[in-house]
């Protein structure tokens, strides 16, 4: 009997997989101030294992899946 490969992600659409949060949105989801994320990034290089991508316009993009995983208690 052959087993079918089941997807390991909960999301099925590409837009939600590639979604990123701005610093303000990530802070709102994590229930901290945006400056908390910026300060931790400056001081430690990450916020509980989350490392944002720095865009050309100097904004930070935080991976939505990693932020949501952190809120659910998973390790980033």
Residue, then its C-alpha position, 0 to 999 in steps of 0.5 A: x500500500x502506497x502512502x500519499x504525500x501530505x503537505x506539512x504546512x497548514x496554508x495552501x495558498x501561495x500569498x499566505x505562505x509568502x506573507x511578511x509583516x511590517x515591524x508595526x504589524x509584527x509587534x501588534x501580533x506579538x503584543x509588544x511595542x515596535x521599538x522592542x523589536x527594533x531594540x532586540x534586533x540592534x542589541x542581539x541580532x534577533x528577537x527570540x530567533x526571528x530575523x527580519x529581512x531589511x528592504x532597500x527602503x530600510x524597512x524591516x519585513x518579518x516572516x509571518x509564518x515565523x511570527x505566528x509560530x512564535x505566538x503559538x509557542x513553537x521555536x523559531 
